[in-house]
């Protein structure tokens, strides 16, 4: 038997829904949440309708949607957004706006509310921003759910910018937020090789996740031991090899090496797989099973070329440049063999994990520390 609960979506709060809904309707809380998420998903893609908010005094470029009332419903929505879109960027907390926020990092979510913002989390997705938070009005504090236009930064890079700077600008990130701290000496000891400096900075800034929700970046676990707690030789107390769970760079490398030892490496020919001298060290993959590697030839990891191949392993592509240059061109160059620029005009990084982030960042912090509006 399905128990039906009345869910109130208030329009009296001043946040006008983007579609016509009755002030009150009967639905299970789960059904109401799924309906709201479906409408939100349609709004979040940059090629959908132009965003024009019906709330008086609000500028174009965003739409206010009506979140369900009540702490439990608000928290359920927040958790659903984290599950779907990854870790959020905290744009404001306790009435204090992140001083580093820009148009590229979520300010369009704050603009409609001015100094009335109490708290706001933001997710970048599909070229637009999704925001969930709370604002003050004459009746107190109310919840808000906002979709706002993103901004393409690829054409706005200052002359002389680094490749990493290009990736940051294109995805709306910056260097001001908390880092994905990594014990690099432990990671490099575990792997038995130094790693490119460019990659280490990229991994610290972005952490675990995927560019355009498509290309997953492998990053080391923070303590360098891997998610399975294995030591520098990649083995645990039982003597068994690592399983390479998650996106741990070293764990993935050990898992691939074990696969080659057990089944042969014909799939990767004409290359060998690390730790063979000059072998392939994988740093990423895509949702379509394309894979990207460093070719670990030579003693200087900063000069390692990148090779990538589609899921059929039929045609290898070599790229003589850093991982940041590879990613920047993937995001902005329609002629790049693995380009996402053919499909998206704006780009983002989808962070993985449950954390909601400290102000200005995308990881850590107490996910329940922002003021939660009550219905």
HELIX and SHEET records of a PDB file:
HELIX    1   1 UNK A   29  UNK A   44  1                                  16    
HELIX    2   2 UNK A   71  UNK A   85  1                                  15    
HELIX    3   3 UNK A  108  UNK A  111  1                                   4    
HELIX    4   4 UNK A  114  UNK A  116  5                                   3    
HELIX    5   5 UNK A  154  UNK A  156  5                                   3    
HELIX    6   6 UNK A  163  UNK A  171  1                                   9    
HELIX    7   7 UNK A  184  UNK A  191  1                                   8    
HELIX    8   8 UNK A  197  UNK A  206  1                                  10    
HELIX    9   9 UNK A  249  UNK A  263  1                                  15    
HELIX   10  10 UNK A  266  UNK A  268  5                                   3    
HELIX   11  11 UNK A  301  UNK A  303  5                                   3    
HELIX   12  12 UNK A  323  UNK A  332  1                                  10    
SHEET    1   A 2 UNK A   5  UNK A   8  0                                        
SHEET    2   A 2 UNK A  24  UNK A  27 -1                                        
SHEET    1   B 6 UNK A  62  UNK A  65  0                                        
SHEET    2   B 6 UNK A 140  UNK A 149 -1                                        
SHEET    3   B 6 UNK A 128  UNK A 137 -1                                        
SHEET    4   B 6 UNK A 117  UNK A 125 -1                                        
SHEET    5   B 6 UNK A  89  UNK A  93 -1                                        
SHEET    6   B 6 UNK A  96  UNK A  97 -1                                        
SHEET    1   C 7 UNK A 316  UNK A 319  0                                        
SHEET    2   C 7 UNK A 305  UNK A 309 -1                                        
SHEET    3   C 7 UNK A 291  UNK A 295 -1                                        
SHEET    4   C 7 UNK A 280  UNK A 286 -1                                        
SHEET    5   C 7 UNK A 215  UNK A 217 -1                                        
SHEET    6   C 7 UNK A 209  UNK A 211 -1                                        
SHEET    7   C 7 UNK A 349  UNK A 351 -1                                        
END                                                                             
